[in-house]
Each structure stands twice: as C-alpha cells, then as structure tokens.
Amino acid sequence: MDPRSSQPSQYKTLDPQRIAATIDLLRRRVERRFPQSGLARVCGELDRIAEQARQRAAWIARPIPGLRIVVGLLVALILLGLGGTLAVAVRLPRESFQLLEFAQVLESGINDTVLVGAAIFFLVTIEARIKRRRALGAIHEMRAIAHVIDMHQLTKDPEWVLGHGRETGILPPRSMSRFELRRYLDYCSEMLSLTGKVAALYVQRFDDPVALQAVNEVEDLTNGLSRKIWQKIMILHTLEEGEPPPRPGGPGA
C-alpha cells in the first residue's frame, strides 16, 4: 500500500473555516498594529466577505432540486411532443408517396429536431448558468478588494525611512518607522494571498470553465501585486545593515 494514499483529505481541499479563521487572525493583527487605519477597515471587510464566502460556495456546490424537477418535466414534455410529431410525419399515407413530399417532411423533421435540441440544451444548462452568474459576481468582488488593497500600499514608499528630500505637504505626514512600514507591506501581501484563496473557494466544488478562468485571473492579479510589495520589502531590508532579508510568508506579527 502506498503510504501517500493514506494522507488525510484535508490537505487536498481548501477549508473555508480555516481560511476565515486565518483572515480573522490577520484582522486582529492589523488592528493591533495599526488601529483606526484604512488597512484595518479593508481587512475587516475581507473578513466579512470570507464569512459570506462559506455560505456562497456551499450554495453554488449544492444542486437546486426544484429547478431540476421543473427542467425534467419540461424536457419530458418536449420529447413527448417531438415524438408525437415525428410519428405523425412519418406515418405512411394511403395514397402514393412522392419523393419530393418525403424530402420536405424529412427537412421539416430535421429542423424541428435541431430546435428541440437547442431548447433542451438551454433548459439542462440553466442551473449551471445561474450558479456561474453568482460565482462570477462573488469573484468580481474579490478582484475589486485586491485593487483596494493595492491602493493602500501605493504611497508606502521605502524612501520614507531614508529621509531624503522634503515633503511636498500634499500627503499627510508619514511617521511610520522602518519596522512599521515593513509590517504594513507584509500585511498587504498576506491580504492579497488570502484574497486569492477566498476566490478559489467558489470553484472548488463547481466545475465550470468560465468561473475557473475568472479565479485564475484573480490569482494572477494578487500574485502580481504581491510581487510589487515584496520588492519594496526587499528594498527596506537592504537598508538594514547585518539583517538578512526574510522569506515571503515568514513568521512575524
């Protein structure tokens, strides 16, 4: 027996509760370090969305029994109607049967079959389209919050701590220390990573290519934004003499 096959399934899927707990812990860390800050409010909003994501993802994964029953009845009625129409159309006439008439009947039957097939396909896929619409709306929300997080770190320039030049007076006074600026940027990177994880919850049990592509785009976005943040963090660490740069995702409160 392959020992790898006995690994618990909890390491093969994302756990919505653990993701929500991680975001809640991050929210408390941000609020403790930067109370009453805009970043703390954004993290609180991400925490709220993560709680909603558990219910949304569960709804998307569940079948809709009432809709399936209605669709099944409609499909059955369509098939019965098509069967009756074809039975009447192909019934042999008492008079001599002309080849031209047969061709016209055959063409009409093919057209009816194509239309009926399109109608059945529309009915059968309506549940997936309803779920896709809701999933795409939720994923769009994650894309928006990723951009909001990026907006909060845009003006956090590592040159603050160098003290070069004079302030323009347009931006509020920037009084963060080098350590606080590192923690602020690190919190932004963690929030972006968790944003991608929340987006992935919506397609974990919903195999839809359109929704999966949207999640991949959100993850590409958050990874790209996080790389920009870590470039700033590495610049800050090069200013620290004798302090080795940390690894992304390393410990720290």
C-alpha positions as CSV (number, residue, x, y, z in Angstrom):
1,M,0.0,0.0,0.0
2,D,1.3,3.4,-1.0
3,P,1.7,5.4,2.3
4,R,1.0,8.6,0.3
5,S,-2.6,7.3,-0.4
6,S,-3.3,7.5,3.4
7,Q,-2.8,11.2,3.6
8,P,-5.9,12.9,5.1
9,S,-8.2,14.6,2.5
10,Q,-8.0,17.9,4.5
11,Y,-4.7,18.6,2.7
12,K,-6.3,18.2,-0.7
13,T,-9.0,20.8,-0.4
14,L,-9.4,24.3,0.9
15,D,-11.1,24.5,4.3
16,P,-13.4,27.6,4.3
17,Q,-13.4,27.7,8.1
18,R,-9.6,27.7,8.3
19,I,-9.4,30.4,5.7
20,A,-11.9,32.5,7.6
21,A,-10.0,31.9,10.9
22,T,-6.7,33.0,9.2
23,I,-8.3,36.2,7.9
24,D,-9.8,36.9,11.3
25,L,-6.4,36.5,12.9
26,L,-4.8,38.8,10.3
27,R,-7.6,41.4,11.0
28,R,-6.8,41.4,14.7
29,R,-3.0,41.7,14.0
30,V,-3.6,44.7,11.7
31,E,-6.0,46.3,14.2
32,R,-3.5,45.9,17.0
33,R,-0.5,47.2,15.0
34,F,-2.4,50.0,13.1
35,P,-5.6,50.8,14.9
36,Q,-8.2,53.0,13.2
37,S,-6.2,52.7,9.9
38,G,-7.7,52.3,6.4
39,L,-5.9,49.0,6.1
40,A,-7.6,47.7,9.2
41,R,-11.0,48.5,7.8
42,V,-10.2,46.8,4.5
43,C,-9.1,43.7,6.4
44,G,-12.3,43.8,8.3
45,E,-14.2,43.9,5.0
46,L,-12.2,40.9,3.8
47,D,-13.1,39.1,7.0
48,R,-16.7,39.8,6.4
49,I,-16.5,38.6,2.8
50,A,-14.7,35.4,3.9
51,E,-17.6,34.6,6.2
52,Q,-20.1,35.1,3.4
53,A,-17.9,33.1,1.0
54,R,-18.5,29.9,3.0
55,Q,-22.3,30.2,2.5
56,R,-22.0,31.3,-1.1
57,A,-19.6,28.4,-2.0
58,A,-21.9,25.9,-0.3
59,W,-24.9,27.2,-2.2
60,I,-23.0,27.1,-5.5
61,A,-22.0,23.5,-4.8
62,R,-25.5,22.3,-3.9
63,P,-27.9,21.1,-6.6
64,I,-31.2,23.0,-7.0
65,P,-33.9,20.3,-6.7
66,G,-36.9,22.4,-7.6
67,L,-35.2,23.7,-10.7
68,R,-34.1,20.2,-11.7
69,I,-37.7,18.9,-11.3
70,V,-39.1,21.7,-13.5
71,V,-36.5,21.2,-16.1
72,G,-37.0,17.5,-16.2
73,L,-40.8,17.9,-16.7
74,L,-40.2,20.4,-19.5
75,V,-37.7,18.2,-21.2
76,A,-40.1,15.2,-21.0
77,L,-43.0,17.3,-22.4
78,I,-40.8,18.5,-25.3
79,L,-39.6,15.0,-26.1
80,L,-43.2,13.6,-26.0
81,G,-44.3,16.4,-28.3
82,L,-41.4,15.8,-30.7
83,G,-42.1,12.0,-30.7
84,G,-45.8,12.6,-31.5
85,T,-44.9,15.0,-34.3
86,L,-42.4,12.6,-35.8
87,A,-44.9,9.7,-35.5
88,V,-47.5,11.7,-37.5
89,A,-45.0,12.9,-40.0
90,V,-43.5,9.5,-40.9
91,R,-46.9,7.7,-41.0
92,L,-47.2,6.1,-44.4
93,P,-50.0,7.8,-46.4
94,R,-52.8,5.7,-48.2
95,E,-52.1,7.4,-51.5
96,S,-48.9,7.1,-53.5
97,F,-46.0,8.7,-51.6
98,Q,-44.0,11.2,-53.7
99,L,-40.2,11.6,-53.2
100,L,-40.5,15.4,-53.1
101,E,-43.0,15.2,-50.3
102,F,-40.8,12.8,-48.3
103,A,-37.8,15.3,-48.7
104,Q,-40.0,18.1,-47.4
105,V,-41.2,16.1,-44.4
106,L,-37.6,15.0,-43.7
107,E,-36.3,18.6,-43.8
108,S,-39.1,19.7,-41.5
109,G,-38.3,16.9,-39.1
110,I,-34.6,17.8,-39.0
111,N,-35.3,21.5,-38.4
112,D,-37.7,20.6,-35.5
113,T,-35.1,18.2,-34.0
114,V,-32.4,20.9,-34.1
115,L,-34.7,23.5,-32.4
116,V,-35.8,21.0,-29.8
117,G,-32.2,20.0,-29.1
118,A,-31.3,23.7,-28.6
119,A,-34.3,24.1,-26.3
120,I,-33.3,21.1,-24.3
121,F,-29.7,22.2,-24.0
122,F,-30.9,25.6,-22.8
123,L,-33.0,24.0,-20.1
124,V,-30.4,21.5,-19.0
125,T,-27.7,24.1,-18.6
126,I,-29.8,26.7,-16.9
127,E,-28.7,25.6,-13.4
128,A,-25.1,25.9,-14.3
129,R,-25.6,29.3,-15.7
130,I,-27.4,30.6,-12.6
131,K,-24.6,29.3,-10.4
132,R,-22.0,30.7,-12.8
133,R,-23.6,34.2,-12.6
134,R,-23.5,34.1,-8.8
135,A,-19.9,32.8,-8.8
136,L,-18.7,35.4,-11.2
137,G,-20.3,38.2,-9.1
138,A,-18.5,36.9,-6.0
139,I,-15.2,36.6,-7.8
140,H,-15.5,40.1,-9.2
141,E,-15.9,41.2,-5.6
142,M,-12.5,39.6,-4.8
143,R,-10.9,41.3,-7.7
144,A,-12.2,44.7,-6.5
145,I,-10.9,44.2,-3.0
146,A,-7.5,43.2,-4.3
147,H,-7.3,46.5,-6.1
148,V,-8.3,48.3,-2.9
149,I,-5.5,46.6,-1.0
150,D,-3.1,47.7,-3.7
151,M,-4.3,51.3,-3.4
152,H,-3.4,51.3,0.3
153,Q,0.2,50.4,-0.4
154,L,0.8,52.6,-3.4
155,T,2.1,55.6,-1.5
156,K,4.1,53.5,1.0
157,D,7.5,54.3,-0.4
158,P,10.6,52.8,1.2
159,E,12.3,56.2,0.7
160,W,10.3,57.5,3.6
161,V,12.7,56.0,6.1
162,L,15.7,57.4,4.3
163,G,14.7,61.0,5.0
164,H,15.9,62.2,1.6
165,G,14.4,65.4,0.3
166,R,11.5,67.4,1.6
167,E,7.8,66.6,1.9
168,T,5.5,68.3,-0.6
169,G,2.8,68.8,2.0
170,I,0.2,67.2,-0.2
171,L,0.1,63.9,1.5
172,P,-0.5,63.6,5.3
173,P,2.7,63.4,7.5
174,R,4.2,60.0,7.2
175,S,5.6,58.9,10.6
176,M,6.0,55.1,10.2
177,S,9.3,53.6,11.3
178,R,11.2,51.2,9.1
179,F,9.8,48.3,11.1
180,E,6.2,49.5,10.9
181,L,6.4,50.1,7.2
182,R,7.7,46.5,6.7
183,R,4.8,45.2,8.8
184,Y,2.3,47.3,6.8
185,L,3.6,46.0,3.5
186,D,3.7,42.4,4.8
187,Y,0.1,42.7,5.9
188,C,-0.9,43.9,2.4
189,S,0.9,40.9,0.9
190,E,-0.9,38.5,3.2
191,M,-4.3,40.0,2.5
192,L,-3.7,39.6,-1.2
193,S,-2.8,36.0,-0.8
194,L,-5.9,35.3,1.2
195,T,-8.0,37.2,-1.3
196,G,-6.9,34.6,-3.9
197,K,-7.7,31.8,-1.5
198,V,-11.3,33.0,-0.9
199,A,-11.8,33.3,-4.7
200,A,-10.7,29.7,-5.1
201,L,-13.4,28.5,-2.7
202,Y,-16.1,29.3,-5.3
203,V,-14.8,26.8,-7.9
204,Q,-13.5,24.1,-5.5
205,R,-16.8,22.2,-5.9
206,F,-18.1,23.9,-9.0
207,D,-16.5,22.6,-12.2
208,D,-17.2,25.5,-14.6
209,P,-14.5,26.6,-17.0
210,V,-15.7,30.3,-17.1
211,A,-15.7,30.6,-13.3
212,L,-12.3,28.8,-13.1
213,Q,-10.8,31.2,-15.6
214,A,-12.1,34.1,-13.6
215,V,-10.5,32.7,-10.4
216,N,-7.2,32.2,-12.2
217,E,-7.2,35.8,-13.3
218,V,-7.8,36.9,-9.7
219,E,-4.9,34.8,-8.5
220,D,-2.6,36.1,-11.3
221,L,-3.6,39.6,-10.2
222,T,-3.0,39.1,-6.5
223,N,0.4,37.4,-7.2
224,G,1.5,40.2,-9.4
225,L,0.5,42.8,-6.8
226,S,2.2,40.9,-4.1
227,R,5.4,40.7,-6.1
228,K,5.4,44.5,-6.3
229,I,5.0,44.7,-2.5
230,W,7.8,42.3,-1.8
231,Q,10.1,44.4,-4.0
232,K,9.5,47.2,-1.5
233,I,10.1,44.9,1.4
234,M,13.4,43.7,0.0
235,I,14.5,47.3,-0.5
236,L,13.7,48.0,3.1
237,H,15.8,45.0,4.2
238,T,18.8,46.1,2.2
239,L,18.8,49.2,4.3
240,E,19.2,47.2,7.4
241,E,22.9,46.5,8.0
242,G,23.6,43.0,9.1
243,E,19.9,41.9,8.8
244,P,19.2,39.1,6.3
245,P,16.1,39.5,4.1
246,P,13.2,37.4,5.2
247,R,11.4,34.8,3.1
248,P,7.9,35.6,1.8
249,G,5.3,34.3,4.2
250,G,7.8,34.0,7.1
251,P,6.8,34.4,10.7
252,G,6.0,37.8,12.2
253,A,3.2,39.5,13.9
